Amino acid sequence: MKKTLLLIFLFVSLSNKQTLAANDQPPPYISFQPELLSWDEVKEIIPRKSTFTVIDIASGQSFNVQRRAGSGHADVQPLTTNDTKKMKSIYDGKWSWRRRAVYILTEDKLIPASMHGMPHGAGAIQNGFPGHFCIHFSGSTTHRTRKFDLSHHVMILKAAGKFDDYTASLSAEEILNIFLITAKNHDKDLMKGISISNMNMNDSSYKVLDNIEGMKWTIKKSQDDHDSSLISSFPVETKIYLDEIGPVKITQTFTLIRTSLFSPWKVLRDPFLIELNETGR
């Protein structure tokens, strides 16, 4: 987080210098304190046709966008061809539905949010981006279901620094669902925070997550009473689309443990990563 805020500080400082040179006016005060705001509040701050900056938390990279539409969330487009290139580099050069935790920088506000990286639908700006993409905020919903997207919700909480508080009281099945979301989003840090390992697995063991292009799963009924147990297990059927391999199916039983009835559940991640690595060879 300190590294991220430093990058934000450098970015804003440079932007403010450019503003002073152009307008000879002092820039707005920015506190650098992220403020978790609801979509009802945010949509008034970034009305349609407004422009703002998106800061990717994991990489520290940023680009400018314009909000074009969206009722339950913001439908936005990169502002220029250069902004499109910057956004694509954040996604390692290829578009993806994967969610990423971001900050929205507009005037003196830094707002936690989540974006995906897949062009879709219509676009109106000459920017080399074939359509628009979506940014979700706290309380946002999808166009189709009118419900909140849990995968986006997880990344919003990460951006707001509230992920640990959120997961601390979840049930074993709920934690397992969040664990699989972190795998789909390639978020190794969040995955490690809600799981444990019995092996000395190095960082290369997690690289296989970067090959996941799509992922769906079905969690079956627990084989234990996880409401009163310290150990719980769930059979899971997972369909994963791996880059350069294609669709694969993995069926395995996940084990979760906790040290007391008041402790958060943790997923034993080793079997999943081992099988994923063997499948991806």
N, C-alpha and C positions, 0 to 999 in steps of 0.2 A: 504493500500500500504506500509506503514512504517513497519508493521508486516511482510509482505512478503519479503521486502528487507532485514530485519534483519535475517529472516530464510535463505535467499540466502547467506548473509554474513557468517553466521555460517557454512553453508554447504560448501561454497568455502574455508573458513579458514581451516576446517578440511581436505578437499581434498588437499590443498596446503601443510599442514603439512605432510601428507602422501607422497606427491610427493618429498618433501625435504628429508625425511627419506630414500626414496628409491633411489633417484638419486643425492642427495646432490647438487641440482641446484635450483636457485631461481625460483619461479613460475611466470607465465605471469601476467602482470598487468591487473586487471579487474576493470572497472570503476563503475559497478553496474547501469549504465544508459541504460535502454532498448533502442534499436535502431531498428525502424521499417524499415525492408529491404524488397525489392521485391523478389518474388520467383526466378527471373532470377539471382539475386545476391546471394541468399541463396544456390541455387543448386551448385554454385561454391565453397561455403564455406564448405558445407557438401556433397562432392561427394559420389557416391555409395561405399559401404563398409566402410565408415567413421563411427565413433562412437561419440556420444555426450550425454549430459544430458538433460532430460526433467524435468522441475520444474512446478508442478501444482500450480497455483496462489492461488486458494481458500483454499487449505489445507496446502500448503507449502511443501508437500512431493515431493520427486524426485526419478528418476530411470534412468538407462542408456539404450540406444538403439543403434542399428546399422541401417543405411539407406541401404536398399537392392535394391530398384527400385523406379519407379515413374517418370513420365515425367511432369505432371502438378502440382504435389505435391510430398511429400516424403512418400514412402511406407517403413515403418520401423518395426523392431521387437525388443522386449526387449532382452537385451544382455545375461542375465542369468535367471535361474529359480527364483532366488531371486528378480530380476528386475520385472519378471512377477507377482510375489506375491505383490510387492509394487504397481504396476500399478493397479492390481485388487482391492487392498484395497482403492485406490483413488475413485473407482467406487462402493464403499460399498459392495465389494465381489461378484458382478455380472456384466458381460460384458454388454455394452450398446452402442448404436449409439449416445448417447448424447454428444454434443460438450462441451469442457472445455477450458478455456483460460489458456495458458501455456507460459513459457519462454523456449527457447532453449539456453543452455549454452554450448558454444564451444570456446575453447581457451580464448580470451579476449572479446568475444561478448555475449550479452544477447539479444536474438531476440524474439519479440512477435509472438505468433503462436496460433493455435487451433488444438486440437486433438479430435478424438472420441475414444471410448473404446470397439470396437467390432472386435474380430479376424475374418478374412475372407481371402479367397484366399490361396496362397501357403506360406509356411514358410521353411526356410533352417537352422535355428539355433535350437540346442537342448536346449530349454528353457521352455518347458511346455506351450508354447503359440501356439495354433493351427492355424497358419497363420501369417498375418501381420495386422497392422492398419495404419491409415493415419494421417499425420500432414500437415495442410495447413498453408501457409504464405500469406502475402499480394500479390495479383495477382495470387494466385493459382487457378487451375481449377480442375474439376472432370474428371475421366477417360471417363465416359460415355457421358456426355453432352458437355464436353470441355468448360463449363461455370463456373463462380465462384459460390461457395455455400454460400448463404446469411447467413445461420446459423453459418458456420465457420467464415465468415467475421465479424459478430457481436462479436464473442469471440476474434478474432484478435484485433479488435478495443478496446475491454476491456483491453486486455493485454498491449496495447500500450498507454492506458490512453486517447484515442480519442473518446470514445463512446459518451460522452455528446456533443462534437462538431458535430459529425455525425448526431445525432438525432435532434439537435436544429432546423434544417431547413427542416425537412421532412414533407410531407403532413400528414393529419389525417389518411388516409388509410395506408400509409407507416409506421406510428408509430404503428398502430394497428397490422400490420404484424410483426413488431419487438417485440411487446408485447407478441404475441402468440409464437414467437420463444423463448423468455425468459422463458415462461411457459414450453415449450417442453424441454428446457435445464436445468430446475430446478433452474434457476438463480434468486433467490428472490431479490437480491440487484439491479440488472439491472431492474427487473420488477418494483420495487418501485420507481426507478429513472424516469421512463417514465409514471407513473400512479399516481392517487390520490385516497383517500378513504374518504367516508363520515361517516365511522363507526370506532369505536375503536377496530380494529381487532388485536388480539394478534398474536404472532409468530406461535402458533399452527394452525392458520387458513391457513398458507402457507405450512404446512407439507404435505398436500395432493399432492402438486406438486411432491414430491419425489416418488409418486406412479405411475407417468406417465411413461409408457414404450415406447409409440409411440403416435404421434399426427399429424393429417392432418386437414386442414381447407380450407373453401372457403368463401371469403369475397364478399358479394353482393354489388350492387351499393348503394352508400350513399343516405340516405333519405333527406339530406340537401346539399346545395351548400357549401362545406367545404372550397372553395377557398375564400369566402368572409364572412364566418360566424364564430362566436365564439363557436358554438356548432355544432357537427356533429354526426351522428349515422349510423351504418352499421350492417345489419343483417349478422350473421356468422353461417355457418354450420360446426360443429367441430366433427371429429371422433377421439376418444381418447381410447387408450388401457391402462387400469388401472391394476396394479399389483394385483393379487388375485381376480380380478373381471372380467377382460376381456374387450372386446370392448364395448364402450358406445357412444351414439350420443347426442350432446348438440346443440340445436339451440336457439340462443338468439341474442338480439340486443345490441351492444356495443355503449356506449356514450363516446365521446371525447370532451374536452373543452380546451379553452385557454383564457388567460386574455386580450390579445390584438391581433391585426393582425400580430404583430411581435414576439409574444411569442410562444414557442414550444407547440405542442399539448400534452395533457395528457389523458390517458385512465382511465375511472372510473372502477376500478378493482373489486369492491365489488360484483356485481352480478355474475361475472365469478367464483370467489372463493367460494361464497356461494353455487352456484349450483354444483360446482365440489365437494365440501365437502359433500353435500347431496347425490350426485350420488355415492360417494366413501364409503358410510356407509354400 
